Amino acid sequence: MALLVPALLGLAFLVLPLAGLLIRAPWGTLPARLAEPQVLAALRLSLLTATLATVLCLLLGVPLAWLLARVEFRGRRLVRALVTVPLVLPPVVGGVALLLVFGRRGIIGQWLDQAFGITLPFTTAGVVLAEAFVALPFLVIAVEGALRGADARFEEAAATLGAGRWTTFTHVTLPLVAPGIAAGGVLCWARALGEFGATITFAGNFPGRTQTMPLAVYLALERDVEAAIVLSLILLAVSVTILAALRDRWVGSAT
């Protein structure tokens, strides 16, 4: 019983701000607010960039997770630690780091600009890159966990039957860990959708080009609180939907 009071206080601390958002929401004008051009533009851009960032994370993250889970090599712990750094790194710092690498005077960005005329900062592609940077660890961790939990005997049997490494990976490994990839992809998409710090630092806040929903919320707080609440409700609805969709997986793994 001694733990009940602080437990309830902790629950209230987490729930009351969300309840306040729902209480203050302009429900009567919500449909009209959702139809406002700036809201629709931020929503479309957020959905597009989060989806593209997730695709990029899948292309890069699944092979990286396989490498960490299946290949023994010196420095694997260091690589795993580096992969998880964006989880604890302040997003603004991540944006600065991206500028130093992909900016017009960055290590890679300077070469891209001179050789191909490609500029990433303050563009929609820059938003995708910033979102992928902060979201990739969620995918790698989920897929690596699924790979470690999968029965390796199926892969060994495929190799015994003469299947090559690529055939085994595409026809055996991927189907085995497909639920883990799906869960990681959903978490990755949600994290990309809610990214703020790295995006505003690396891509800026230009309506229709780089202004995603979190950035629109930040801007709306200064001039239209109700618009900020509407955008926040959209992000809250997405988060709740994702949590509900992944609940069975998390509960199953906990039991």
C-alpha positions as CSV (number, residue, x, y, z in Angstrom):
1,M,0.0,0.0,0.0
2,A,2.9,2.3,0.6
3,L,3.6,2.3,-3.2
4,L,0.1,3.0,-4.2
5,V,0.2,6.7,-3.7
6,P,3.3,7.4,-5.7
7,A,2.1,5.0,-8.3
8,L,-1.2,6.9,-8.7
9,L,0.7,10.2,-8.7
10,G,2.9,8.9,-11.5
11,L,-0.1,7.8,-13.5
12,A,-1.8,11.1,-13.0
13,F,1.4,12.9,-14.1
14,L,1.3,11.0,-17.4
15,V,-2.5,11.1,-18.0
16,L,-3.5,14.6,-16.9
17,P,-1.6,16.5,-19.7
18,L,-3.3,14.2,-22.3
19,A,-6.7,14.7,-20.6
20,G,-6.1,18.5,-20.7
21,L,-5.4,18.3,-24.4
22,L,-8.7,16.5,-25.0
23,I,-10.6,18.8,-22.7
24,R,-9.3,22.0,-24.4
25,A,-9.8,20.6,-27.9
26,P,-12.1,22.7,-30.1
27,W,-14.4,19.8,-30.9
28,G,-17.1,22.0,-32.4
29,T,-14.8,23.5,-35.0
30,L,-12.6,20.4,-35.4
31,P,-13.7,19.5,-38.9
32,A,-13.2,23.0,-40.1
33,R,-9.8,23.2,-38.4
34,L,-8.7,19.9,-40.0
35,A,-9.7,21.3,-43.4
36,E,-7.5,24.4,-43.1
37,P,-4.8,24.6,-45.8
38,Q,-1.8,24.9,-43.4
39,V,-3.0,21.9,-41.4
40,L,-3.6,19.8,-44.5
41,A,-0.2,20.8,-45.9
42,A,1.6,19.9,-42.7
43,L,-0.3,16.6,-42.5
44,R,0.5,15.6,-46.1
45,L,4.1,16.5,-45.7
46,S,4.4,14.6,-42.4
47,L,2.8,11.4,-43.8
48,L,5.0,11.6,-47.0
49,T,8.3,12.2,-45.2
50,A,7.6,9.7,-42.4
51,T,6.8,7.0,-45.0
52,L,9.9,7.8,-47.1
53,A,12.0,7.8,-44.0
54,T,10.6,4.4,-43.0
55,V,11.4,3.0,-46.4
56,L,15.0,4.3,-46.1
57,C,15.3,2.8,-42.6
58,L,14.0,-0.6,-43.9
59,L,16.5,-0.6,-46.7
60,L,19.4,0.2,-44.4
61,G,18.2,-1.1,-41.0
62,V,17.2,-4.7,-41.8
63,P,20.7,-5.6,-43.2
64,L,22.3,-3.8,-40.3
65,A,20.2,-5.7,-37.8
66,W,21.1,-9.0,-39.5
67,L,24.8,-8.1,-39.3
68,L,24.5,-7.4,-35.6
69,A,22.5,-10.5,-34.9
70,R,24.1,-13.1,-37.1
71,V,27.7,-12.1,-37.8
72,E,30.5,-12.3,-35.2
73,F,33.1,-9.6,-35.7
74,R,35.4,-7.6,-33.6
75,G,33.9,-4.4,-32.4
76,R,30.3,-5.6,-32.7
77,R,29.4,-4.1,-29.2
78,L,30.8,-0.8,-30.3
79,V,28.7,-0.8,-33.5
80,R,25.6,-1.7,-31.5
81,A,26.3,1.2,-29.1
82,L,26.8,3.6,-32.1
83,V,23.5,2.5,-33.6
84,T,21.6,3.3,-30.4
85,V,23.3,6.7,-29.9
86,P,20.4,8.6,-31.6
87,L,18.0,7.2,-29.0
88,V,19.7,9.3,-26.3
89,L,21.3,12.1,-28.4
90,P,19.4,15.4,-28.2
91,P,17.6,15.7,-31.6
92,V,19.0,19.2,-32.0
93,V,22.5,17.9,-31.7
94,G,21.6,15.3,-34.3
95,G,20.5,18.1,-36.6
96,V,23.8,19.9,-36.1
97,A,25.7,16.7,-36.8
98,L,23.7,16.2,-40.0
99,L,24.5,19.7,-41.1
100,L,28.2,19.1,-40.5
101,V,28.1,16.0,-42.8
102,F,25.4,16.8,-45.3
103,G,25.4,20.6,-45.4
104,R,26.7,22.5,-48.4
105,R,30.1,22.7,-46.7
106,G,29.8,19.4,-44.9
107,I,32.0,16.4,-45.4
108,I,29.6,14.7,-47.8
109,G,27.3,17.6,-48.7
110,Q,30.1,19.6,-50.2
111,W,30.9,16.8,-52.6
112,L,27.2,16.2,-53.4
113,D,26.8,19.9,-54.2
114,Q,29.9,20.2,-56.4
115,A,29.6,16.9,-58.2
116,F,25.8,16.6,-58.6
117,G,24.3,19.9,-57.6
118,I,22.4,18.1,-54.8
119,T,21.6,20.2,-51.7
120,L,19.9,18.4,-48.7
121,P,19.6,21.0,-45.9
122,F,16.3,23.0,-45.9
123,T,14.6,20.7,-48.4
124,T,12.0,18.0,-48.2
125,A,14.8,15.4,-48.7
126,G,16.5,16.9,-45.7
127,V,13.4,16.2,-43.6
128,V,13.4,12.6,-44.7
129,L,17.1,12.3,-43.8
130,A,16.6,13.9,-40.4
131,E,13.6,11.7,-39.6
132,A,15.5,8.5,-40.7
133,F,18.5,9.4,-38.6
134,V,16.4,9.5,-35.4
135,A,14.1,6.6,-36.3
136,L,16.6,4.0,-37.6
137,P,17.6,2.7,-34.1
138,F,14.0,1.7,-33.4
139,L,13.9,-0.5,-36.4
140,V,17.3,-2.0,-35.9
141,I,16.6,-2.9,-32.3
142,A,13.3,-4.4,-33.1
143,V,14.6,-6.5,-36.0
144,E,17.7,-7.6,-34.2
145,G,15.6,-8.8,-31.3
146,A,13.4,-10.7,-33.7
147,L,16.4,-12.3,-35.4
148,R,17.9,-13.3,-32.1
149,G,14.6,-14.9,-31.1
150,A,14.1,-16.7,-34.4
151,D,15.0,-20.4,-34.6
152,A,18.3,-20.6,-36.5
153,R,17.8,-24.2,-37.3
154,F,15.6,-23.3,-40.3
155,E,18.4,-21.2,-41.7
156,E,20.9,-24.1,-41.1
157,A,18.5,-26.5,-42.8
158,A,18.3,-24.3,-45.8
159,A,22.1,-24.0,-46.0
160,T,22.4,-27.8,-45.7
161,L,20.0,-28.2,-48.7
162,G,22.3,-26.0,-50.8
163,A,20.6,-22.6,-50.5
164,G,23.0,-19.6,-50.8
165,R,23.2,-16.9,-48.1
166,W,21.0,-14.5,-50.1
167,T,18.4,-17.2,-50.9
168,T,18.3,-18.2,-47.2
169,F,17.9,-14.6,-46.1
170,T,15.1,-13.8,-48.5
171,H,13.2,-17.1,-48.4
172,V,13.8,-18.2,-44.8
173,T,15.1,-15.4,-42.5
174,L,12.8,-12.6,-43.7
175,P,9.5,-14.6,-43.4
176,L,10.6,-15.7,-39.9
177,V,11.2,-12.2,-38.6
178,A,8.4,-10.5,-40.6
179,P,6.4,-9.6,-37.5
180,G,9.5,-8.0,-36.0
181,I,10.2,-6.1,-39.1
182,A,6.5,-4.9,-39.2
183,A,6.6,-3.8,-35.6
184,G,9.9,-2.1,-36.0
185,G,8.7,-0.3,-39.2
186,V,5.6,0.9,-37.4
187,L,7.6,2.3,-34.5
188,C,10.1,3.8,-36.9
189,W,7.3,5.5,-38.8
190,A,5.7,6.9,-35.6
191,R,9.1,8.2,-34.4
192,A,9.7,9.9,-37.8
193,L,6.2,11.4,-37.7
194,G,6.9,13.0,-34.4
195,E,10.4,14.2,-35.0
196,F,11.1,17.9,-34.3
197,G,14.6,18.9,-33.2
198,A,16.7,17.4,-35.9
199,T,14.2,18.4,-38.5
200,I,14.0,22.1,-37.6
201,T,17.8,22.2,-37.2
202,F,18.7,20.5,-40.5
203,A,15.7,21.2,-42.7
204,G,14.2,24.4,-41.3
205,N,10.6,25.3,-41.0
206,F,9.3,26.3,-44.4
207,P,5.5,25.7,-45.0
208,G,4.8,23.2,-47.7
209,R,8.4,22.1,-48.0
210,T,9.8,21.3,-44.6
211,Q,7.1,22.2,-42.1
212,T,5.9,18.9,-40.6
213,M,3.2,18.6,-38.0
214,P,5.5,18.9,-34.9
215,L,6.9,22.1,-36.5
216,A,3.5,23.4,-37.3
217,V,2.4,22.8,-33.7
218,Y,5.4,24.8,-32.5
219,L,4.6,27.7,-34.8
220,A,0.9,27.6,-34.1
221,L,1.4,28.0,-30.4
222,E,2.5,31.5,-31.0
223,R,-0.5,32.7,-33.0
224,D,-3.3,30.1,-32.9
225,V,-3.5,27.8,-29.9
226,E,-6.5,25.9,-31.2
227,A,-4.7,25.0,-34.4
228,A,-1.8,23.7,-32.3
229,I,-4.3,21.6,-30.3
230,V,-5.8,20.1,-33.5
231,L,-2.4,19.1,-34.8
232,S,-1.4,17.7,-31.4
233,L,-4.6,15.6,-31.4
234,I,-3.7,14.1,-34.7
235,L,-0.3,13.1,-33.4
236,L,-1.9,11.8,-30.2
237,A,-4.4,9.7,-32.3
238,V,-1.6,8.2,-34.3
239,S,0.4,7.3,-31.2
240,V,-2.6,5.7,-29.5
241,T,-3.4,3.7,-32.7
242,I,0.1,2.4,-32.9
243,L,0.2,1.5,-29.2
244,A,-3.0,-0.4,-29.6
245,A,-1.8,-2.2,-32.8
246,L,1.4,-3.3,-31.1
247,R,-0.1,-4.1,-27.7
248,D,-0.5,-7.9,-28.4
249,R,3.1,-8.1,-29.5
250,W,4.4,-6.4,-26.4
251,V,2.1,-8.3,-24.0
252,G,3.1,-11.5,-25.6
253,S,6.8,-10.8,-25.3
254,A,6.3,-9.8,-21.7
255,T,4.6,-13.0,-20.8
